[in-house]
Amino acid sequence: MDRRKICLYLLNPDHPRGAAKAKFFIGVGFHPDEFWHLRDALCGHAVMAH
């Protein structure tokens, strides 16, 4: 997963369409400065769900 998508969309509370997602992810402990934690969690979830 691309760093830009994570930082500019999924972890950006000012994004017009991603703000709610960002507020959720930040609220559960993810942070743009350590975007790889969210990337790894999402990839791990995809593998487990497959």
Backbone as a ProteinNet text record, in pm:
[ID]
protein_1_A
[PRIMARY]
MDRRKICLYLLNPDHPRGAAKAKFFIGVGFHPDEFWHLRDALCGHAVMAH
[TERTIARY]
85.2	0	89.6	51.9	129.9	126.5	244.2	255.5	167.6	164.6	84.7	-63.3	-114.5	-256.5	-284.4	-194.5	-213.2	-206.3	-101	-78.7	-171	-200.7	-281.3	-431	-467.6	-610.1	-653.4	-597.7	-644.7	-606.7	-498.8	-457.3	-458	-544.7	-553.5	-691.7	-703.4	-834.2	-891.4	-812.7	-861.7	-904.9	-891.2	-929.3	-1082	-1135.4	-1281	-1354.6	-1294.1	-1361.8	-1302.5	-1180.8	-1115.3	-1113.4	-1172.4	-1164.6	-1220.3	-1333.2	-1392.8	-1303.4	-1245.2	-1152.7	-1030.8	-977.1	-859	-887.3	-999.6	-1033.7	-1042.9	-1098.9	-1106	-966.7	-886.4	-754	-663.9	-668.3	-588.2	-639.6	-770.6	-830	-792.2	-758.9	-718.7	-567.1	-494.5	-351.7	-258.5	-311.6	-224.7	-188.2	-70.4	-23.1	50.7	34.2	101.1	253.5	314.2	460	507.4	417.2	448.5	345.9	332.6	230.5	242.4	364.5	385.7	307.4	274.6	193.3	54	-6.5	-137.4	-124.3	-21.9	1.2	10.8	91.8	110.3	-17.7	-92.7	-218.5	-319.8	-329	-423.2	-383	-255.1	-207.9	-228.7	-201.8	-223.4	-370.3	-456.7	-601.1	-644.2	-590.5	-625.9	-581.8	-464.3	-414.4	-500.9	-535.7	-618	-760	-811.6	-947.9	-955.9	-843.8	-843.2	-861.5
-117.5	0	123.6	220.8	341	434.9	484.4	577.6	700.8	752.1	872.7	849.6	733.3	705.7	699.3	639.8	628.7	766.5	842.5	970.7	1082	1083.6	1192.6	1164.1	1038.7	1002.5	935.8	820.5	744.4	805.2	883.1	945.3	1097.9	1151.9	1296.4	1344.6	1398.5	1442.9	1562.4	1624	1737.4	1697.3	1570.4	1524.8	1526.3	1580.2	1590.7	1456.7	1351	1220.2	1122.7	1146.7	1052.9	1095.1	1209.4	1262.7	1167	1104.9	1013.8	891.8	840.3	727.1	767.8	885.7	934.4	950.8	1007.5	1026.4	891.7	792.8	658.8	601	596.9	535.3	607.5	739.6	815.6	788.8	778.1	751.6	617.4	520	388.9	373.4	485.4	483.8	492.3	497.1	510.2	656.8	682.6	819.6	833	945	962.8	950.1	987.5	976.7	831.5	742.1	598.9	524.8	570.6	518.4	368	315.3	173.1	84	132.1	50.5	25.5	129.3	112.1	27.4	51.6	-28.2	-176.4	-208.6	-347.5	-408.6	-330.3	-380.9	-409.4	-319.3	-339.4	-458	-470.7	-584.7	-716.1	-716	-836.4	-874.8	-776.6	-802.2	-863.9	-811.2	-863.5	-1008.4	-1040.2	-1177.1	-1271.6	-1229.2	-1314.1	-1332.2	-1232.3	-1240.2	-1320.1	-1344.3	-1412.8	-1560.1
0	0	0	-77.8	-99.4	21.6	59.4	172.8	152.9	29.9	3.9	31.2	-7.5	16.3	166.1	239.9	384.4	449.9	419.2	486.6	438	308.8	253.9	253.7	279.1	276.6	407.1	436.9	553.1	687.4	691.5	817.5	809	723.8	706.3	749.8	871.7	920.8	845.2	757	677.7	536.7	502.8	368.8	356.9	246.9	233.2	238.3	187.9	188.3	288.5	333.8	424	569.6	601.2	737.6	842.7	816	914.4	936.4	829.2	841.4	922.9	891.9	962.8	1111.1	1144.6	1286.5	1357.3	1289	1348	1368.6	1261.2	1269.5	1369	1370.9	1467.9	1609.1	1621.7	1753.1	1812.3	1726.9	1778.7	1783.2	1759.9	1784.5	1664.8	1543.4	1427	1407.4	1348	1332.6	1199.5	1129.7	1000.4	1006.8	1117.5	1129.2	1132.2	1163.8	1166.5	1081.4	957	866.4	845.2	857.6	830.5	926	1043.9	1136.1	1076.2	1021.1	957.9	832.2	751.8	630.7	665.7	765.3	803.6	859.3	937.1	992.6	881.9	784.8	674.5	588.1	559.9	480.1	554.4	683.6	763.6	767.9	776	776.4	642.9	533.7	402	386.3	437.8	428.1	510.9	630.3	718.1	663.5	593.3	541.1	410.6	350.8	221.9	237.1
[MASK]
++++++++++++++++++++++++++++++++++++++++++++++++++

